[in-house]
Each structure stands twice: as C-alpha cells, then as structure tokens.
C-alpha cells in the first residue's frame, strides 16, 4: 500500500507514506480473528477514482492478496481484501460522495 517502516519503539512500529503514517502495536502471540475492544475490524484506504482503486487492487494482487469485485456502497465504491493477519482492507473511491442524495448544506 506504499507504506514503509519508519521506526520502532518497543511494541510500536510506525509505517509512513506520502499521505501520512500508521502506528501498529505488535503483540506476539495475540490470537488471530479475535473480536472485541482494542481490535481492528477493517482499515479503509482512499482512492481518488476508479482507476486509482484498480491500481491499488493490482498492487494487492501482486502481494498475493485476493481483492473482491467492486461493490457499490451508494456514496462510494469499494473493493476489499484480507491481509495475512485477518484484518479487512477496504479501498474506497471518493465518488460519488455523500452529497449524492441531498444537498451538502
């Protein structure tokens, strides 16, 4: 997804990209797929348009992750893939936007 490791401090690992950063807490032995407080269901990434989303989907495929077909979510279009730890990645387009069914005001 274009992130590179930018540093470590104890159990925290920081990943950076041109758009910002993500800090992950690494917990050895933490069971996979456990739901509840402190766990992540999914992480959403922004794609400016369908072409950018398709390119991101191709990058996932190159990493061995299988993305879904594009899903219409009324306000945006998404594709999904699970990373090896089980967290669901969503890549959502900006369009058509939240003002599709009512004025922005």
N, C-alpha and C positions, 0 to 999 in steps of 0.2 A: 504494500500500500504506500510505498515511498518513504516509510519511516526508517530512520537509522538510530542505532543505540547512541545516546548522547551522554550517558553517565550512569553510575550506580552508587547507591548509598544504603548499606545494609540490605534490607529486603526490597528496596525500591529500585526499579530500573526505569530510566527516562528514555523515551524514544521521541525523536524530533523529525519534523517535516517542514517544508516551506510554509505550511499553513498553521503550524502550532506544535504542540507536544502532547504526549500521553505519558502518564506515570503509571506503572504497573507494580503491584506488590506481589512478589514471588513467594509462594507458601509451599515449600516442599511437602509432599505427602497429602496435600489438600485433595479430597476426593472429587473426581470429575462429575459434573452433572448435578451437583447439589444445589437446590434452590433455597432461597431464604435471604435474610438480612445479610448484607455485605457481599452478595454475589452479583454477577453481571448476567442479565438475560441476553441483551444484544447491544452491539455498538453500531451506531449509524454513521455513515460517511456521506459526504455531499458530492454529488456530481452536477456540474452546471447544466448538462444537457444529455440527451440520449447517447450521443457519440462518445462523450467522456465516460459515461456509465459503461458502455460497451467495452471501451479500452480498459477500464478497471476490472471488468469481468474477465477479459482476456488475461490480465495480469494474475488474477486469482487462479485461472485455469493453468497458467504456466507454473504456478506454485503447487499444483496438484489438488486444488480445491474446486469442487463442482458447484457452480452457481446455478440458481433457478432461472427459469424464463422470467421475463419482465412482468411484474404484477402491477396492475393499475390500482392505485390507492386513492383515487379521486383527486387529491390535492398534489400528488407526486406519483412517480413511477419508481418501483424498487426491484432490485434483484437481491438475493440472499445466498449466503454460503456459510457453512460452519468451519471454524478454524479447528486445528487438531485437538485443542483443549475443550471443545464443545460450545464455545461462545458463538452466537449467531452474529454474522456481519451483515448489515444492510447497507446497500448503496442506493441512495435516493436522489432523484433529479429535483431541480428547483421548480421546474414547470409541471403542471400549470400554475401552481401556487395556491395559497389559502384564500385568495380573493376570487376564486373561480365561481363561487356560488353566492357571493354577497359583496357589497362594496367594502373596500379596505377600511373605510372610516368606521 
